[in-house]
Amino acid sequence: MIILETEAEFLEDASSMDCSVIICTRNRSRELINVLTTMAAMTIPPHLEWELLVVDNGSSDDTPATIASFADRLPITRVWEPNAGLSNARNAGVRHARGRLIVWTDDDTRVVPGWLAAFYAAFTAHPEAALFAGRITPALLPPTPNWFRDAAADLHYLLATRDFGPDPVPLSIEGERYPFGASAAVRAVEQRQFLYDPELGVAPGRRRGGEETAVFVSILAAGHTGWWVPDAEVEHQVVSERQTTGYIREYYGSMGEAWAISGASTGPMIARAPFATWAKVVTGSVRYAVARVTRSSSWQRYLASASFHRGALAYFRRADQK
């Protein structure tokens, strides 16, 4: 987590613009077209002044042309950030944002027409709040294995599912009631204080995530408040390549690595890693093996747990060798 020591630089250059929407992308022009098309169809209140920043994180495909093709339909700007890594791209977007509210989504989503208006309405209704969470509904793109569809509840992190009910409720660390990056909004003052850690986030050669969760949890831990905004909904497009056992291992392994980087585990060490992590790797692996043999419907959950702790274990052992 990178935290700026002062708000002074931002406050001196504060903008009167209402919202800055930021999308970070790298070589995903086809997916980007989908989300930009839905943004062009949004219902924007007449008084809302906003901008759309697409951070091009070193793309070599036709991403620049795709962004330019929407210039007649959206208040869109391409921000070039050649330093690869999602956290680097996020921080570049924050540096260029002029809005009082910074609104995030991903390049593999589709937003509902009232998505931005819902976030801005919540921001207006709760001037004391710094953080807002929107609904994320997964859309499984075919072909989808039946076992994957049946395991959706157990794989809600991989699917980025976020649904805290039909009514606005306060956000909290307890119960993990905070946003995911595919539909989130942060007051600009706090966002510029709490930047994204380059050690976290997807980057070439690594699947590691967790950069946005670290920021959102830190904002709440610092005493700021937030609200669930059920009408700020996006559809997360989950391609078939991410509906496999291999991707479950990769995704949850990266989550475990991010967890280990955060320093979340303590306790007695054995073979350069916490004993508790070793125990959870063994327990999860045994449960996964038994569930596969007995054809239990819980095997996906145990695979995710074992992969998570294997990822943490691998990081602890690598870090100890440095």
C-alpha positions in Angstrom: 0.0 0.0 0.0 1.3 3.4 -1.0 -0.2 6.3 1.1 0.6 9.9 0.3 1.5 12.0 3.4 -0.6 15.0 2.4 -3.6 16.1 0.5 -2.1 19.5 -0.3 -1.0 18.8 -3.9 -4.5 17.6 -4.8 -6.3 20.4 -3.0 -4.4 23.1 -4.8 -5.4 21.6 -8.1 -8.9 20.5 -7.3 -11.4 20.4 -10.2 -15.0 21.3 -10.3 -15.7 18.3 -12.6 -18.1 15.8 -11.0 -16.8 12.4 -12.0 -13.8 10.8 -13.6 -14.5 7.2 -14.9 -11.3 5.2 -15.3 -10.7 1.9 -17.2 -7.3 0.3 -17.4 -6.5 -1.9 -20.3 -3.7 -3.7 -22.1 -4.1 -5.5 -25.4 -7.8 -6.2 -25.0 -9.3 -4.1 -27.7 -12.2 -6.5 -28.4 -13.3 -6.5 -24.8 -12.8 -2.7 -24.6 -15.3 -2.2 -27.4 -18.0 -3.9 -25.4 -17.7 -1.8 -22.3 -17.4 1.5 -24.2 -20.5 0.6 -26.3 -22.5 0.2 -23.1 -21.0 3.5 -21.7 -22.1 5.3 -24.8 -25.7 4.1 -24.0 -25.7 5.4 -20.4 -28.3 7.8 -19.2 -26.4 10.8 -17.9 -28.2 13.5 -15.9 -28.0 16.9 -17.7 -26.1 18.5 -14.8 -23.4 15.8 -14.5 -20.0 16.8 -15.8 -17.8 13.8 -16.4 -14.8 12.4 -18.2 -13.8 8.9 -19.3 -10.1 8.1 -19.0 -8.9 4.9 -20.7 -5.4 4.0 -19.4 -3.5 2.2 -22.2 -1.0 0.2 -20.2 1.4 -0.5 -23.1 -0.9 -2.1 -25.6 0.5 -3.3 -29.0 -2.9 -4.1 -30.6 -5.4 -1.6 -32.0 -6.4 -0.2 -28.6 -5.6 3.4 -29.6 -7.9 3.2 -32.6 -10.6 1.6 -30.6 -10.5 4.5 -28.0 -10.4 7.1 -30.8 -13.5 5.5 -32.5 -15.6 6.5 -29.5 -14.6 10.2 -29.4 -17.8 11.3 -31.0 -20.0 9.5 -28.4 -18.0 9.8 -25.1 -15.9 12.4 -23.3 -13.0 10.0 -23.7 -9.3 10.5 -23.2 -6.5 7.9 -23.8 -3.8 8.0 -21.0 -0.6 6.3 -22.1 1.2 4.4 -19.3 4.0 2.3 -20.7 5.1 1.0 -17.2 3.3 -2.3 -17.3 1.2 -3.4 -14.3 -2.3 -2.8 -13.3 -1.4 -0.8 -10.2 0.8 1.5 -12.4 -2.1 2.0 -14.7 -4.5 2.8 -11.9 -2.1 5.3 -10.4 -1.7 7.0 -13.8 -5.4 7.3 -14.1 -5.6 8.9 -10.7 -2.9 11.4 -11.6 -4.9 12.5 -14.7 -8.3 12.5 -13.2 -10.1 15.8 -12.7 -13.3 14.7 -11.1 -14.3 15.0 -7.4 -15.4 11.3 -7.6 -13.2 8.7 -9.2 -15.3 5.8 -10.6 -13.7 2.4 -11.6 -14.7 -0.4 -13.9 -12.8 -3.0 -15.9 -12.3 -3.6 -19.6 -14.3 -6.9 -19.5 -17.6 -5.5 -18.1 -20.8 -4.1 -19.5 -22.4 -1.3 -17.5 -26.2 -0.8 -17.1 -27.6 2.6 -18.4 -27.9 4.1 -14.9 -24.5 2.9 -13.6 -22.7 6.3 -13.4 -25.8 8.2 -12.4 -26.3 5.8 -9.5 -22.8 6.4 -8.2 -23.1 10.1 -8.5 -26.5 10.2 -6.7 -25.0 8.2 -3.8 -22.0 10.6 -3.7 -24.4 13.5 -3.6 -26.6 11.9 -0.9 -23.6 11.0 1.3 -21.1 13.8 1.2 -19.5 12.3 4.3 -18.6 9.1 2.6 -15.3 8.3 0.8 -16.1 4.9 -0.8 -19.0 3.4 -2.8 -19.5 -0.2 -3.9 -21.6 -1.2 -7.0 -23.2 -4.5 -7.9 -21.2 -7.0 -10.0 -23.1 -9.8 -11.8 -21.1 -12.5 -13.5 -22.0 -13.5 -17.1 -20.5 -16.9 -18.0 -19.7 -16.9 -21.7 -20.2 -20.3 -23.4 -19.1 -23.0 -23.5 -19.6 -23.3 -19.7 -19.0 -26.7 -18.0 -21.9 -27.7 -15.7 -19.6 -28.2 -12.8 -18.4 -24.6 -13.1 -21.9 -23.2 -13.2 -22.8 -25.2 -10.2 -19.8 -23.9 -8.3 -20.5 -20.2 -8.9 -21.3 -19.5 -5.2 -18.0 -21.0 -4.1 -16.0 -19.2 -6.8 -17.4 -15.7 -6.1 -14.0 -14.2 -5.9 -12.9 -15.5 -9.2 -16.2 -14.3 -10.7 -15.9 -10.9 -8.9 -19.5 -11.3 -7.7 -20.7 -8.4 -5.5 -24.3 -8.3 -4.2 -25.1 -6.9 -0.8 -28.9 -6.8 -1.4 -31.5 -4.5 -2.9 -31.1 -1.6 -0.4 -28.2 0.8 0.3 -26.2 -0.3 3.4 -23.0 1.0 5.0 -19.7 -0.6 3.9 -17.5 -2.3 6.4 -14.4 -4.4 6.7 -16.3 -6.8 8.9 -18.2 -9.2 6.6 -16.0 -8.1 3.7 -18.6 -5.5 2.7 -16.4 -3.4 0.4 -16.1 -2.9 -3.3 -14.4 -4.9 -6.0 -12.6 -2.9 -8.7 -15.1 -3.7 -11.5 -17.7 -1.4 -9.9 -16.3 1.0 -7.3 -16.1 4.7 -6.7 -13.7 6.7 -4.4 -13.8 10.3 -3.4 -10.8 11.9 -5.1 -9.3 13.3 -2.0 -9.0 9.9 -0.4 -8.1 8.2 -3.6 -5.1 10.4 -4.0 -4.0 9.6 -0.5 -4.4 5.9 -0.9 -2.6 4.8 -4.2 -2.2 1.3 -5.6 0.8 -0.8 -4.7 2.9 -1.8 -7.7 3.8 -5.1 -5.9 0.1 -6.0 -6.3 -2.0 -6.2 -9.3 -1.9 -8.1 -12.6 1.3 -7.5 -14.6 3.2 -9.3 -17.4 4.3 -12.7 -16.1 2.1 -12.7 -13.0 -1.6 -13.0 -12.3 -1.4 -11.5 -8.8 -4.3 -9.3 -7.8 -5.5 -7.6 -4.6 -4.4 -4.1 -5.3 -7.8 -2.6 -5.2 -8.9 -4.6 -2.1 -5.8 -3.3 -0.3 -6.8 0.3 -1.1 -10.5 -0.1 -0.2 -9.8 -1.8 3.1 -7.2 0.8 4.0 -9.7 3.6 3.4 -12.2 2.0 5.7 -9.6 1.1 8.3 -8.5 4.8 8.4 -12.0 5.6 9.6 -13.7 6.7 6.4 -17.2 5.6 5.6 -18.8 4.1 2.5 -22.1 2.9 1.0 -23.4 0.0 -1.1 -25.0 1.3 -4.3 -27.2 -1.5 -5.7 -28.2 0.3 -8.9 -24.5 0.9 -9.9 -24.4 -2.5 -11.7 -22.0 -4.0 -14.1 -22.0 -7.4 -15.9 -18.6 -9.1 -15.6 -17.9 -11.1 -18.8 -16.2 -14.4 -17.7 -14.7 -16.0 -20.9 -14.6 -19.8 -21.2 -10.8 -19.8 -20.8 -11.4 -18.8 -17.2 -13.9 -21.6 -16.5 -11.3 -24.3 -16.0 -9.6 -26.1 -13.1 -6.3 -24.7 -14.3 -7.6 -21.1 -14.0 -9.0 -21.8 -10.6 -5.5 -22.9 -9.5 -3.9 -19.9 -11.1 -6.4 -17.3 -9.8 -6.6 -18.5 -6.2 -2.8 -19.1 -6.1 -2.4 -15.4 -7.0 -4.8 -14.4 -4.3 -2.8 -16.4 -1.8 0.4 -14.7 -3.0 -1.2 -11.2 -2.6 -2.4 -12.2 0.9 1.1 -13.3 1.9 2.6 -10.0 0.5 0.2 -8.1 2.8 1.8 -9.7 5.8 -1.4 -11.3 6.9 0.1 -14.5 8.3 2.0 -14.8 11.5 3.0 -17.6 13.9 5.6 -20.3 14.2 7.7 -20.9 11.0 8.8 -24.2 9.5 10.9 -24.6 6.3 10.8 -20.8 5.7 7.0 -20.5 5.9 4.3 -20.2 8.6 3.3 -23.6 10.0 -0.4 -22.6 9.7 0.0 -22.1 5.9 1.7 -25.5 5.5 -1.2 -27.1 7.5 -3.8 -25.5 5.3 -2.1 -26.6 2.1 -2.1 -30.2 3.4 -5.7 -30.0 4.7 -7.0 -28.4 1.5 -5.2 -30.8 -0.8 -6.5 -33.9 1.1 -10.0 -32.5 1.1 -9.8 -31.8 -2.6 -8.5 -35.3 -3.4 -11.2 -37.0 -1.3 -13.9 -34.8 -2.8 -12.8 -35.7 -6.4 -12.8 -39.5 -5.5 -16.2 -39.4 -3.8 -17.6 -37.0 -6.5 -18.5 -34.5 -3.8 -19.9 -31.2 -5.1 -17.5 -29.3 -2.8 -14.3 -30.2 -4.7 -14.1 -26.7 -6.4 -14.1 -25.0 -3.0 -11.4 -27.3 -1.7 -9.4 -26.7 -4.9 -9.7 -23.0 -4.4 -8.6 -23.2 -0.8 -5.6 -25.5 -1.5 -4.5 -23.2 -4.4 -4.8 -20.1 -2.2 -2.5 -21.5 0.5 -0.1 -23.0 -2.0 0.3 -19.5 -3.6 1.0 -18.0 -0.1 3.4 -20.8 0.7 5.3 -20.3 -2.5 5.7 -16.6 -1.8 6.8 -17.1 1.8 9.5 -19.5 0.7 10.7 -17.2 -2.2 10.8 -14.2 0.1 12.8 -16.0 2.7 15.5 -16.7 0.1 16.1 -13.1 -0.8 
